[in-house]
Amino acid sequence: MFKSYREIFSYPGALRFSVAGAVARFPMAMAGLSTLLMISTLYGEYSLAGQVNALVVIAMAAASPIQARLVDRYGQAKVLRPLVACSLVLLLALILSSLFHAPRWTLYLFALLSGATTGSFGAFVRARWTHLLAGSRKLNTAYAFEAAVDELIFIFGPIIATVLATVVHPAAGIVACLVTSGIGGFWFLSQRATEPVVTAKSDLSDQEAKPLMKSAAMVILGLIFMLCGFTFGGLDLTVVAFCREQGVAQISGLLLAMFGVTSFSSAVIYGAKEWGISALRLFLGGITLMAIGFSTFFFASNPWILGLCLALTGATYAPTMTNATNILSQVVPPARFTEGMAWLNTFFTLGISGGAWLGGSVVDVAGARGGLWLVIAAAWAILAVVLIGFIPLRNSLRRAYKRRLVTVDLHMTEESSPSQNS
């Protein structure tokens, strides 16, 4: 079963950059909760904690595509080393400001700046895999493995953050984020041999150089990711509300973890096999199964049935997102993959914020059952967008395939011309 994973990690440097990337992005599952716990404990205000956390998320979403564009143009190490250093200093400043009860505006300022300098290492790791396994069917295995790592991080990250902030010290969770992002970030960037080759802007064709969001495929994928984020933003809040209504609020985290466990397991199993089916068809099938999975929430009459529904739905998530990444790697120029990944992450983040906001409003009016209906509707809206966008996505994939064939022919011609001249 694990032969496929042994094959991808047999490439020189692959295991090292994947492990370093996992350490560097561990804070993505801890930072938000750790910030909320630290500020709410030290200042005694949940509203302030929420505002500071929201500013971090907004700044990350706005800055991520800009960072990625610079990385694609100038290289990961050259751009990210100063950004990681700045991010660590600003995160430390946020911690010290909180510990010494600095004025609110300092928290807002450091939250904005630290969010804007935080790198999206999930995108950077996948960019290395895309460069290392270009044109190989093993790329799907690599994407599935990274999706599994993400799920593992999101299973254990919140648990670790909660324990550190409640048992050790209110700021301990954020300090852990600072340490892991620093160690993982600089370790990852020190591995220059596997860093993607930079393509100068002048070497890109007019088609490759145009803004990514002018592509119909990117707009469709962006909308899909936004709706996925909306679904999960509403889901977290709704599960908590459902458990509170049932008088078992303490198990809400366990139920959400069931989603992550089955998502992780399915990613590992999915990546171990070469399916021989196009990524687009697999994506459509995965989205369909995910919509059906969310629809089972209709039958959730108690927390344990809801947990079972979450586990079933979780099994469809990571493989589906793996195929989305695979589609992205084919429709955007290889030299701009990081930027494309950053755009999708931005849409996903915006969707989470919107889902949490609207989900909270619906739960306040119609209770947890209303929140579940909202999540079900959002899941079917994703399927509707995929069905409407299936033909444009298929056409984009075909055009990208033809461009790759032309590029290969040109390279073969250039390589053979010297021998012909001699």
C-alpha positions as a Python dict, from the first residue, in 0.01 Angstrom:
ca = {
    (1, 'M'): (0, 0, 0),
    (2, 'F'): (280, 240, 88),
    (3, 'K'): (493, 171, -221),
    (4, 'S'): (378, 499, -379),
    (5, 'Y'): (496, 695, -76),
    (6, 'R'): (832, 519, -73),
    (7, 'E'): (875, 613, -437),
    (8, 'I'): (811, 986, -392),
    (9, 'F'): (1034, 1006, -84),
    (10, 'S'): (1315, 829, -269),
    (11, 'Y'): (1376, 1157, -456),
    (12, 'P'): (1676, 1341, -306),
    (13, 'G'): (1568, 1596, -46),
    (14, 'A'): (1195, 1517, -69),
    (15, 'L'): (1152, 1385, 285),
    (16, 'R'): (1356, 1670, 436),
    (17, 'F'): (1159, 1955, 276),
    (18, 'S'): (825, 1783, 344),
    (19, 'V'): (904, 1741, 717),
    (20, 'A'): (1040, 2096, 743),
    (21, 'G'): (730, 2229, 567),
    (22, 'A'): (506, 2041, 811),
    (23, 'V'): (686, 2196, 1110),
    (24, 'A'): (669, 2543, 950),
    (25, 'R'): (295, 2526, 892),
    (26, 'F'): (200, 2368, 1225),
    (27, 'P'): (106, 2717, 1360),
    (28, 'M'): (-175, 2745, 1102),
    (29, 'A'): (-385, 2517, 1326),
    (30, 'M'): (-272, 2677, 1652),
    (31, 'A'): (-225, 3050, 1598),
    (32, 'G'): (-591, 3156, 1583),
    (33, 'L'): (-704, 2961, 1889),
    (34, 'S'): (-384, 3051, 2079),
    (35, 'T'): (-440, 3421, 2010),
    (36, 'L'): (-801, 3400, 2127),
    (37, 'L'): (-705, 3219, 2447),
    (38, 'M'): (-411, 3449, 2526),
    (39, 'I'): (-591, 3781, 2479),
    (40, 'S'): (-922, 3672, 2627),
    (41, 'T'): (-738, 3547, 2939),
    (42, 'L'): (-497, 3839, 2980),
    (43, 'Y'): (-746, 4116, 2893),
    (44, 'G'): (-1069, 3944, 2997),
    (45, 'E'): (-1240, 4044, 2669),
    (46, 'Y'): (-1356, 3795, 2408),
    (47, 'S'): (-1452, 4078, 2172),
    (48, 'L'): (-1096, 4215, 2170),
    (49, 'A'): (-956, 3865, 2117),
    (50, 'G'): (-1189, 3811, 1823),
    (51, 'Q'): (-1099, 4146, 1667),
    (52, 'V'): (-726, 4081, 1691),
    (53, 'N'): (-761, 3733, 1545),
    (54, 'A'): (-980, 3864, 1262),
    (55, 'L'): (-717, 4123, 1170),
    (56, 'V'): (-451, 3851, 1146),
    (57, 'V'): (-673, 3644, 915),
    (58, 'I'): (-766, 3942, 695),
    (59, 'A'): (-403, 4050, 661),
    (60, 'M'): (-293, 3696, 571),
    (61, 'A'): (-567, 3663, 309),
    (62, 'A'): (-480, 3999, 149),
    (63, 'A'): (-101, 3954, 151),
    (64, 'S'): (-77, 3587, 55),
    (65, 'P'): (-120, 3625, -326),
    (66, 'I'): (128, 3916, -331),
    (67, 'Q'): (385, 3711, -139),
    (68, 'A'): (332, 3414, -370),
    (69, 'R'): (377, 3627, -683),
    (70, 'L'): (709, 3754, -549),
    (71, 'V'): (816, 3400, -457),
    (72, 'D'): (739, 3272, -807),
    (73, 'R'): (937, 3560, -958),
    (74, 'Y'): (1240, 3579, -728),
    (75, 'G'): (1255, 3242, -547),
    (76, 'Q'): (1143, 3106, -211),
    (77, 'A'): (1456, 3170, -5),
    (78, 'K'): (1519, 3522, -137),
    (79, 'V'): (1167, 3644, -56),
    (80, 'L'): (1073, 3436, 247),
    (81, 'R'): (1382, 3459, 466),
    (82, 'P'): (1327, 3829, 548),
    (83, 'L'): (950, 3772, 574),
    (84, 'V'): (989, 3485, 822),
    (85, 'A'): (1230, 3696, 1030),
    (86, 'C'): (987, 3991, 1031),
    (87, 'S'): (696, 3761, 1118),
    (88, 'L'): (882, 3622, 1420),
    (89, 'V'): (972, 3969, 1549),
    (90, 'L'): (614, 4093, 1505),
    (91, 'L'): (466, 3784, 1671),
    (92, 'L'): (701, 3836, 1965),
    (93, 'A'): (590, 4200, 1979),
    (94, 'L'): (225, 4087, 1991),
    (95, 'I'): (305, 3848, 2279),
    (96, 'L'): (492, 4113, 2479),
    (97, 'S'): (218, 4371, 2415),
    (98, 'S'): (-40, 4129, 2551),
    (99, 'L'): (168, 4035, 2854),
    (100, 'F'): (223, 4400, 2949),
    (101, 'H'): (-137, 4504, 2871),
    (102, 'A'): (-34, 4751, 2601),
    (103, 'P'): (-303, 4977, 2445),
    (104, 'R'): (-543, 4813, 2202),
    (105, 'W'): (-401, 4989, 1898),
    (106, 'T'): (-66, 4814, 1947),
    (107, 'L'): (-239, 4477, 1938),
    (108, 'Y'): (-423, 4576, 1620),
    (109, 'L'): (-102, 4701, 1458),
    (110, 'F'): (109, 4395, 1538),
    (111, 'A'): (-178, 4162, 1442),
    (112, 'L'): (-205, 4323, 1098),
    (113, 'L'): (168, 4325, 1034),
    (114, 'S'): (230, 3971, 1162),
    (115, 'G'): (-57, 3841, 948),
    (116, 'A'): (79, 4020, 640),
    (117, 'T'): (426, 3866, 682),
    (118, 'T'): (314, 3510, 761),
    (119, 'G'): (404, 3278, 475),
    (120, 'S'): (172, 3008, 337),
    (121, 'F'): (409, 2713, 368),
    (122, 'G'): (146, 2468, 251),
    (123, 'A'): (163, 2634, -92),
    (124, 'F'): (544, 2648, -86),
    (125, 'V'): (576, 2276, -5),
    (126, 'R'): (334, 2182, -284),
    (127, 'A'): (529, 2407, -522),
    (128, 'R'): (841, 2201, -449),
    (129, 'W'): (655, 1877, -518),
    (130, 'T'): (520, 2026, -842),
    (131, 'H'): (875, 2116, -948),
    (132, 'L'): (1023, 1783, -837),
    (133, 'L'): (756, 1555, -991),
    (134, 'A'): (654, 1764, -1293),
    (135, 'G'): (459, 1554, -1543),
    (136, 'S'): (456, 1245, -1317),
    (137, 'R'): (150, 1055, -1196),
    (138, 'K'): (324, 1043, -858),
    (139, 'L'): (235, 1411, -812),
    (140, 'N'): (-114, 1308, -702),
    (141, 'T'): (42, 1092, -428),
    (142, 'A'): (251, 1387, -307),
    (143, 'Y'): (-52, 1617, -296),
    (144, 'A'): (-250, 1352, -107),
    (145, 'F'): (31, 1313, 145),
    (146, 'E'): (42, 1690, 209),
    (147, 'A'): (-337, 1694, 248),
    (148, 'A'): (-300, 1418, 508),
    (149, 'V'): (-33, 1621, 688),
    (150, 'D'): (-269, 1921, 694),
    (151, 'E'): (-542, 1709, 850),
    (152, 'L'): (-302, 1571, 1110),
    (153, 'I'): (-195, 1925, 1199),
    (154, 'F'): (-557, 2035, 1239),
    (155, 'I'): (-637, 1734, 1458),
    (156, 'F'): (-356, 1790, 1708),
    (157, 'G'): (-291, 2166, 1672),
    (158, 'P'): (-601, 2289, 1857),
    (159, 'I'): (-552, 2029, 2132),
    (160, 'I'): (-191, 2136, 2188),
    (161, 'A'): (-287, 2505, 2176),
    (162, 'T'): (-559, 2457, 2437),
    (163, 'V'): (-339, 2255, 2674),
    (164, 'L'): (-50, 2503, 2651),
    (165, 'A'): (-271, 2809, 2705),
    (166, 'T'): (-478, 2664, 2990),
    (167, 'V'): (-223, 2448, 3173),
    (168, 'V'): (115, 2612, 3110),
    (169, 'H'): (56, 2985, 3047),
    (170, 'P'): (-192, 3196, 2844),
    (171, 'A'): (89, 3294, 2602),
    (172, 'A'): (244, 2946, 2575),
    (173, 'G'): (46, 2852, 2264),
    (174, 'I'): (164, 3158, 2072),
    (175, 'V'): (522, 3101, 2188),
    (176, 'A'): (498, 2747, 2048),
    (177, 'C'): (379, 2895, 1716),
    (178, 'L'): (676, 3131, 1715),
    (179, 'V'): (924, 2848, 1780),
    (180, 'T'): (783, 2602, 1524),
    (181, 'S'): (743, 2863, 1249),
    (182, 'G'): (1100, 2984, 1305),
    (183, 'I'): (1264, 2640, 1316),
    (184, 'G'): (1053, 2492, 1037),
    (185, 'G'): (1063, 2803, 819),
    (186, 'F'): (1440, 2851, 818),
    (187, 'W'): (1505, 2477, 793),
    (188, 'F'): (1277, 2459, 489),
    (189, 'L'): (1437, 2762, 322),
    (190, 'S'): (1789, 2632, 383),
    (191, 'Q'): (1720, 2342, 143),
    (192, 'R'): (1808, 2515, -183),
    (193, 'A'): (1856, 2200, -393),
    (194, 'T'): (1481, 2130, -409),
    (195, 'E'): (1372, 2494, -449),
    (196, 'P'): (1168, 2550, -768),
    (197, 'V'): (1355, 2712, -1055),
    (198, 'V'): (1264, 3078, -1100),
    (199, 'T'): (1133, 3183, -1441),
    (200, 'A'): (1196, 3546, -1535),
    (201, 'K'): (885, 3744, -1625),
    (202, 'S'): (1034, 3817, -1968),
    (203, 'D'): (1053, 3441, -2038),
    (204, 'L'): (678, 3395, -1988),
    (205, 'S'): (448, 3404, -2289),
    (206, 'D'): (169, 3661, -2305),
    (207, 'Q'): (-75, 3386, -2209),
    (208, 'E'): (134, 3280, -1907),
    (209, 'A'): (200, 3637, -1790),
    (210, 'K'): (-162, 3753, -1778),
    (211, 'P'): (-328, 3793, -1433),
    (212, 'L'): (-433, 3452, -1304),
    (213, 'M'): (-777, 3570, -1197),
    (214, 'K'): (-859, 3656, -1560),
    (215, 'S'): (-866, 3281, -1622),
    (216, 'A'): (-1213, 3123, -1618),
    (217, 'A'): (-1067, 2812, -1453),
    (218, 'M'): (-918, 3015, -1167),
    (219, 'V'): (-1246, 3201, -1112),
    (220, 'I'): (-1436, 2872, -1095),
    (221, 'L'): (-1180, 2713, -861),
    (222, 'G'): (-1178, 3028, -648),
    (223, 'L'): (-1557, 3019, -612),
    (224, 'I'): (-1545, 2648, -524),
    (225, 'F'): (-1281, 2709, -257),
    (226, 'M'): (-1477, 3003, -117),
    (227, 'L'): (-1789, 2789, -84),
    (228, 'C'): (-1583, 2508, 74),
    (229, 'G'): (-1449, 2757, 327),
    (230, 'F'): (-1802, 2888, 386),
    (231, 'T'): (-1923, 2532, 453),
    (232, 'F'): (-1651, 2461, 709),
    (233, 'G'): (-1675, 2804, 870),
    (234, 'G'): (-2042, 2736, 936),
    (235, 'L'): (-1982, 2374, 1032),
    (236, 'D'): (-1747, 2441, 1326),
    (237, 'L'): (-1985, 2688, 1487),
    (238, 'T'): (-2293, 2473, 1420),
    (239, 'V'): (-2141, 2160, 1576),
    (240, 'V'): (-2055, 2357, 1891),
    (241, 'A'): (-2411, 2499, 1904),
    (242, 'F'): (-2563, 2153, 1846),
    (243, 'C'): (-2366, 2001, 2135),
    (244, 'R'): (-2457, 2290, 2364),
    (245, 'E'): (-2826, 2242, 2287),
    (246, 'Q'): (-2787, 1873, 2374),
    (247, 'G'): (-2607, 1959, 2699),
    (248, 'V'): (-2274, 1803, 2596),
    (249, 'A'): (-2072, 2105, 2486),
    (250, 'Q'): (-1754, 1937, 2609),
    (251, 'I'): (-1756, 1679, 2327),
    (252, 'S'): (-1787, 1926, 2037),
    (253, 'G'): (-1410, 1917, 1981),
    (254, 'L'): (-1415, 1538, 1975),
    (255, 'L'): (-1688, 1534, 1709),
    (256, 'L'): (-1497, 1781, 1491),
    (257, 'A'): (-1182, 1570, 1536),
    (258, 'M'): (-1371, 1270, 1392),
    (259, 'F'): (-1403, 1463, 1067),
    (260, 'G'): (-1027, 1525, 1065),
    (261, 'V'): (-936, 1164, 1148),
    (262, 'T'): (-1133, 1014, 859),
    (263, 'S'): (-1014, 1289, 623),
    (264, 'F'): (-653, 1208, 716),
    (265, 'S'): (-709, 834, 672),
    (266, 'S'): (-877, 874, 334),
    (267, 'A'): (-596, 1100, 211),
    (268, 'V'): (-334, 836, 299),
    (269, 'I'): (-532, 557, 130),
    (270, 'Y'): (-621, 769, -173),
    (271, 'G'): (-263, 879, -235),
    (272, 'A'): (-132, 521, -226),
    (273, 'K'): (-311, 434, -551),
    (274, 'E'): (-281, 558, -910),
    (275, 'W'): (-640, 586, -1026),
    (276, 'G'): (-601, 617, -1403),
    (277, 'I'): (-893, 864, -1415),
    (278, 'S'): (-867, 1234, -1493),
    (279, 'A'): (-835, 1468, -1196),
    (280, 'L'): (-1146, 1658, -1311),
    (281, 'R'): (-1368, 1349, -1311),
    (282, 'L'): (-1229, 1245, -972),
    (283, 'F'): (-1295, 1597, -846),
    (284, 'L'): (-1657, 1589, -965),
    (285, 'G'): (-1707, 1250, -801),
    (286, 'G'): (-1551, 1370, -476),
    (287, 'I'): (-1766, 1686, -461),
    (288, 'T'): (-2077, 1474, -525),
    (289, 'L'): (-1988, 1236, -242),
    (290, 'M'): (-1909, 1532, -16),
    (291, 'A'): (-2253, 1687, -84),
    (292, 'I'): (-2418, 1353, -7),
    (293, 'G'): (-2211, 1326, 309),
    (294, 'F'): (-2319, 1667, 434),
    (295, 'S'): (-2679, 1579, 353),
    (296, 'T'): (-2667, 1303, 615),
    (297, 'F'): (-2668, 1583, 876),
    (298, 'F'): (-3045, 1592, 816),
    (299, 'F'): (-3066, 1266, 1018),
    (300, 'A'): (-2853, 1392, 1309),
    (301, 'S'): (-3092, 1353, 1602),
    (302, 'N'): (-2819, 1335, 1867),
    (303, 'P'): (-2445, 1419, 1896),
    (304, 'W'): (-2327, 1063, 1829),
    (305, 'I'): (-2521, 1033, 1505),
    (306, 'L'): (-2383, 1376, 1409),
    (307, 'G'): (-2033, 1242, 1486),
    (308, 'L'): (-2093, 947, 1254),
    (309, 'C'): (-2213, 1187, 982),
    (310, 'L'): (-1901, 1400, 1031),
    (311, 'A'): (-1679, 1092, 1002),
    (312, 'L'): (-1848, 982, 678),
    (313, 'T'): (-1822, 1330, 528),
    (314, 'G'): (-1463, 1375, 639),
    (315, 'A'): (-1361, 1071, 435),
    (316, 'T'): (-1456, 1259, 117),
    (317, 'Y'): (-1277, 1586, 194),
    (318, 'A'): (-899, 1540, 164),
    (319, 'P'): (-909, 1334, -160),
    (320, 'T'): (-1135, 1597, -316),
    (321, 'M'): (-900, 1881, -223),
    (322, 'T'): (-608, 1673, -354),
    (323, 'N'): (-774, 1662, -695),
    (324, 'A'): (-842, 2036, -678),
    (325, 'T'): (-469, 2096, -626),
    (326, 'N'): (-394, 1860, -915),
    (327, 'I'): (-627, 2058, -1143),
    (328, 'L'): (-465, 2384, -1034),
    (329, 'S'): (-118, 2251, -1116),
    (330, 'Q'): (-238, 2182, -1472),
    (331, 'V'): (-430, 2503, -1550),
    (332, 'V'): (-174, 2756, -1422),
    (333, 'P'): (178, 2796, -1564),
    (334, 'P'): (430, 2594, -1358),
    (335, 'A'): (622, 2915, -1283),
    (336, 'R'): (311, 3061, -1115),
    (337, 'F'): (181, 2761, -920),
    (338, 'T'): (256, 2920, -581),
    (339, 'E'): (54, 3229, -671),
    (340, 'G'): (-236, 3014, -787),
    (341, 'M'): (-231, 2813, -463),
    (342, 'A'): (-219, 3134, -260),
    (343, 'W'): (-525, 3272, -440),
    (344, 'L'): (-723, 2957, -359),
    (345, 'N'): (-613, 2970, 4),
    (346, 'T'): (-728, 3333, 16),
    (347, 'F'): (-1070, 3243, -122),
    (348, 'F'): (-1095, 2955, 128),
    (349, 'T'): (-1008, 3187, 419),
    (350, 'L'): (-1264, 3447, 309),
    (351, 'G'): (-1522, 3170, 284),
    (352, 'I'): (-1450, 3052, 639),
    (353, 'S'): (-1502, 3407, 769),
    (354, 'G'): (-1829, 3442, 577),
    (355, 'G'): (-1951, 3100, 690),
    (356, 'A'): (-1877, 3175, 1055),
    (357, 'W'): (-2052, 3513, 1033),
    (358, 'L'): (-2366, 3396, 851),
    (359, 'G'): (-2370, 3064, 1039),
    (360, 'G'): (-2370, 3249, 1370),
    (361, 'S'): (-2660, 3466, 1258),
    (362, 'V'): (-2862, 3164, 1142),
    (363, 'V'): (-2794, 2970, 1464),
    (364, 'D'): (-2905, 3271, 1672),
    (365, 'V'): (-3237, 3277, 1485),
    (366, 'A'): (-3308, 2912, 1399),
    (367, 'G'): (-3083, 2716, 1637),
    (368, 'A'): (-2830, 2448, 1548),
    (369, 'R'): (-3077, 2274, 1315),
    (370, 'G'): (-3088, 2591, 1105),
    (371, 'G'): (-2708, 2594, 1099),
    (372, 'L'): (-2704, 2236, 972),
    (373, 'W'): (-2944, 2327, 691),
    (374, 'L'): (-2713, 2616, 595),
    (375, 'V'): (-2415, 2378, 575),
    (376, 'I'): (-2612, 2129, 365),
    (377, 'A'): (-2721, 2405, 126),
    (378, 'A'): (-2363, 2531, 92),
    (379, 'A'): (-2237, 2180, 11),
    (380, 'W'): (-2489, 2142, -271),
    (381, 'A'): (-2402, 2491, -395),
    (382, 'I'): (-2041, 2366, -437),
    (383, 'L'): (-2165, 2077, -650),
    (384, 'A'): (-2377, 2318, -859),
    (385, 'V'): (-2072, 2537, -930),
    (386, 'V'): (-1865, 2230, -1025),
    (387, 'L'): (-2136, 2110, -1265),
    (388, 'I'): (-2176, 2456, -1423),
    (389, 'G'): (-1800, 2500, -1447),
    (390, 'F'): (-1719, 2145, -1561),
    (391, 'I'): (-1698, 2227, -1932),
    (392, 'P'): (-1492, 2549, -1887),
    (393, 'L'): (-1256, 2360, -1655),
    (394, 'R'): (-1226, 2073, -1902),
    (395, 'N'): (-1153, 2318, -2185),
    (396, 'S'): (-887, 2493, -1975),
    (397, 'L'): (-722, 2159, -1899),
    (398, 'R'): (-720, 2067, -2268),
    (399, 'R'): (-566, 2402, -2367),
    (400, 'A'): (-303, 2365, -2096),
    (401, 'Y'): (-222, 2015, -2220),
    (402, 'K'): (-179, 2142, -2577),
    (403, 'R'): (49, 2424, -2456),
    (404, 'R'): (266, 2171, -2272),
    (405, 'L'): (294, 1960, -2588),
    (406, 'V'): (402, 2268, -2787),
    (407, 'T'): (659, 2356, -2520),
    (408, 'V'): (801, 2003, -2527),
    (409, 'D'): (824, 2012, -2908),
    (410, 'L'): (1007, 2347, -2896),
    (411, 'H'): (1256, 2217, -2639),
    (412, 'M'): (1320, 1904, -2848),
    (413, 'T'): (1376, 2120, -3157),
    (414, 'E'): (1620, 2346, -2972),
    (415, 'E'): (1814, 2046, -2838),
    (416, 'S'): (1841, 1881, -3180),
    (417, 'S'): (1933, 2193, -3382),
    (418, 'P'): (2305, 2205, -3277),
    (419, 'S'): (2362, 1850, -3401),
    (420, 'Q'): (2187, 1931, -3727),
    (421, 'N'): (2404, 2238, -3781),
    (422, 'S'): (2723, 2047, -3711),
}
